[in-house]
Amino acid sequence: MAIDFEVEPDFQKLLDWTKEFVNTKIKKVDLLWPHDIYKDMTPQQAAIINPLKQEVRDMKLWACHLGPDLGGQGYGQLKLALLNEILGTSRWAPRIFGTQAPDTGNAEILAHYGTDEQKAQYLKPLLEGDIVSCFSMTEPQGGADPGVFTTRAVKDGDDWVINGRKVWSSNARWAKFFIVMAVTDPDAPVVSRMTMFVVPAETPGINIQYNFGMAGEGPEDVSEALIKYENVRVPQSAILGGVGQAFAVAQTRLGGGRVHHAMRTVGNCQKALDMMAERALSRYTKGTLLAEKESVQQMIADTYIELQSFRLLVLHCAWKIDKLNDYKKVRMDIAAIKVQTSRVMTEIGIRAVHLHGAIGTSHELPLMGFLNSGIVLGLADGPTEVHQVTVARQLLRQYKGTDSVWPSELIPNLKAEAELELLGEVFTQTVPED
Ligand SMILES: Cc1cc2nc3c(=O)[nH]c(=O)nc-3n(C[C@H](O)[C@H](O)[C@H](O)COP(=O)(O)OP(=O)(O)OC[C@H]3O[C@@H](n4cnc5c(N)ncnc54)[C@H](O)[C@@H]3O)c2cc1C
């Protein structure tokens, strides 16, 4: 019997250390510089943050999403899930632990598909935590359907020349390199139509036309870029994973990324529940604590139940990834938690804001940020509806229909079969087929 919900004592010690470290040290950095995670650090920030990164390395907790061959710890996704629950409650913790999106996903595909030169040029500094990167796939005319992408890369002598527009290319303004998905064979089926290119940020022709801002961001922090690629010339060696392989590369990247978002979201759901409980036990109205009102108790109970169900789904998915070691085999589970990540965070976020009253809606608490992240996570890495389709398709592959006009679970007919087998005679009237 291998199912066991206990954490190994040695790893539990690391989790306890992480929680203490995040709560006592990193959350202070969050308070000082909430919007600077992807920017180059100022000397003042570096003086404070680099020693924290070193502490993480000393504890052997750096880049836990990667194997030891790439400077990570090879803990696997299940342990990473437990760690990310803690890191997800802080803005800076993922960077200080070398596990922040979108760089984790970009590192994963470079590790998986990159040549030795690409690994040396891009992966190594990324893993050192010295630079940030950008994944540039979505286009203004559509994000959820790669069939509408038109950004084109055309072969010109030994080079490729990229032209087109991309949008929601997160952190482009601070990125040191871009992973760009471009059509290389417009007549091919969508799965082999596009190729991935790794492009250094200083390459001429990468023009950021506009930066969209997310709710809560000040104008100086806006970071979702609309980019015009104008005659961006790259050598053949810029190709990541082979011509026509972009779709497969993207799926590898997005699979892991979605799971990591879910893991971090578990932590934020827990934080929202903690805040709800504290508020319910602190505020009196109409002669009782909020915690004594049945409607508030229902909110707290539903939050706990949804959080625990979601957490188990995430942990089970992480366990399956470790077990099967192939994202394709875990597609349905990943799509399911992608749907739940947004749903559960949004539901819990609304409840937590509501329970806090007016102050819940303010900048002065993190709750609107949680709620906003729930909504955003229903879109980033693909909308909920697309993932529901994936779940349904994968699930339905495990079933087959019946040729009968009646469902196979029709009780009188099953009962008649049981009577014949066990009693040797049929007593029940069956429902005729025709
Ligand atoms: C914060 C954030 C960061 C992002 N970062 C990046 C990044 O770094 N790089 C990058 O390339 N992209 C990034 N994206 C883009 C993201 O991947 C897309 O927003 C996403 O794929 C949805 O595309 P869209 O916004 O064009 O919405 P659309 O594709 O227009 O979808 C809008 C709505 O239409 C409906 N819909 C769409 N398709 C279907 C369908 N098949 N069936 C039923 N209904 C459907 C859904 O209701 C959906 O919510 C980011 C997005 C956000 C919000």
The ligand as a MOL file (V3000), in Angstrom:
LIG
                    3D

  0  0  0     0  0            999 V3000
M  V30 BEGIN CTAB
M  V30 COUNTS 53 58 0 0 0
M  V30 BEGIN ATOM
M  V30 1 C -0.7850 37.9400 -17.6240 0
M  V30 2 C -0.6120 37.2600 -18.9500 0
M  V30 3 C 0.6510 36.9090 -19.3450 0
M  V30 4 C 0.8380 36.2960 -20.5790 0
M  V30 5 N 2.1080 35.9980 -20.9590 0
M  V30 6 C 2.3220 35.5150 -22.2010 0
M  V30 7 C 3.6650 35.3180 -22.6620 0
M  V30 8 O 4.6400 35.5450 -21.9400 0
M  V30 9 N 3.8470 34.9000 -23.9300 0
M  V30 10 C 2.8010 34.6480 -24.7680 0
M  V30 11 O 3.0350 34.2670 -25.9020 0
M  V30 12 N 1.5250 34.8150 -24.3590 0
M  V30 13 C 1.2580 35.2580 -23.1020 0
M  V30 14 N -0.0280 35.4720 -22.6770 0
M  V30 15 C -1.1240 35.2690 -23.6130 0
M  V30 16 C -2.0280 34.1110 -23.3000 0
M  V30 17 O -1.3940 32.8840 -23.5850 0
M  V30 18 C -3.3090 34.3330 -24.0980 0
M  V30 19 O -3.9500 35.4530 -23.5080 0
M  V30 20 C -4.2290 33.1680 -24.1100 0
M  V30 21 O -3.7090 32.1240 -24.9000 0
M  V30 22 C -5.6040 33.5700 -24.6430 0
M  V30 23 O -5.4820 34.2300 -25.8750 0
M  V30 24 P -6.2680 35.6180 -26.1120 0
M  V30 25 O -5.9500 36.5490 -25.0130 0
M  V30 26 O -6.0090 36.0430 -27.4990 0
M  V30 27 O -7.7770 35.2260 -25.9530 0
M  V30 28 P -8.7070 34.5580 -27.0530 0
M  V30 29 O -8.0220 33.4590 -27.7320 0
M  V30 30 O -9.3030 35.6570 -27.8710 0
M  V30 31 O -9.8290 33.9660 -26.1100 0
M  V30 32 C -10.7520 34.8460 -25.4350 0
M  V30 33 C -11.9380 34.0310 -24.9650 0
M  V30 34 O -12.5870 33.4100 -26.0680 0
M  V30 35 C -13.0910 32.1330 -25.6910 0
M  V30 36 N -12.4060 31.0820 -26.4550 0
M  V30 37 C -11.1990 31.1300 -27.0670 0
M  V30 38 N -10.9220 29.9590 -27.6610 0
M  V30 39 C -11.9720 29.1420 -27.4210 0
M  V30 40 C -12.2930 27.8030 -27.7800 0
M  V30 41 N -11.4400 27.0550 -28.5020 0
M  V30 42 N -13.4800 27.3020 -27.3490 0
M  V30 43 C -14.3410 28.0560 -26.6250 0
M  V30 44 N -14.0840 29.3280 -26.2690 0
M  V30 45 C -12.9280 29.8690 -26.6550 0
M  V30 46 C -12.7740 31.9840 -24.2030 0
M  V30 47 O -13.8640 32.4450 -23.4470 0
M  V30 48 C -11.5730 32.8750 -24.0330 0
M  V30 49 O -11.3840 33.2850 -22.7170 0
M  V30 50 C -0.2680 36.0360 -21.4260 0
M  V30 51 C -1.5570 36.3920 -20.9960 0
M  V30 52 C -1.7390 36.9960 -19.7810 0
M  V30 53 C -3.1300 37.3800 -19.3610 0
M  V30 END ATOM
M  V30 BEGIN BOND
M  V30 1 1 1 2
M  V30 2 1 2 3
M  V30 3 2 2 52
M  V30 4 2 3 4
M  V30 5 1 4 5
M  V30 6 1 4 50
M  V30 7 2 5 6
M  V30 8 1 6 7
M  V30 9 1 6 13
M  V30 10 2 7 8
M  V30 11 1 7 9
M  V30 12 1 9 10
M  V30 13 2 10 11
M  V30 14 1 10 12
M  V30 15 2 12 13
M  V30 16 1 13 14
M  V30 17 1 14 15
M  V30 18 1 14 50
M  V30 19 1 15 16
M  V30 20 1 16 17
M  V30 21 1 16 18
M  V30 22 1 18 19
M  V30 23 1 18 20
M  V30 24 1 20 21
M  V30 25 1 20 22
M  V30 26 1 22 23
M  V30 27 1 23 24
M  V30 28 2 24 25
M  V30 29 1 24 26
M  V30 30 1 24 27
M  V30 31 1 27 28
M  V30 32 2 28 29
M  V30 33 1 28 30
M  V30 34 1 28 31
M  V30 35 1 31 32
M  V30 36 1 32 33
M  V30 37 1 33 34
M  V30 38 1 33 48
M  V30 39 1 34 35
M  V30 40 1 35 36
M  V30 41 1 35 46
M  V30 42 1 36 37
M  V30 43 1 36 45
M  V30 44 2 37 38
M  V30 45 1 38 39
M  V30 46 1 39 40
M  V30 47 2 39 45
M  V30 48 1 40 41
M  V30 49 2 40 42
M  V30 50 1 42 43
M  V30 51 2 43 44
M  V30 52 1 44 45
M  V30 53 1 46 47
M  V30 54 1 46 48
M  V30 55 1 48 49
M  V30 56 2 50 51
M  V30 57 1 51 52
M  V30 58 1 52 53
M  V30 END BOND
M  V30 END CTAB
M  END
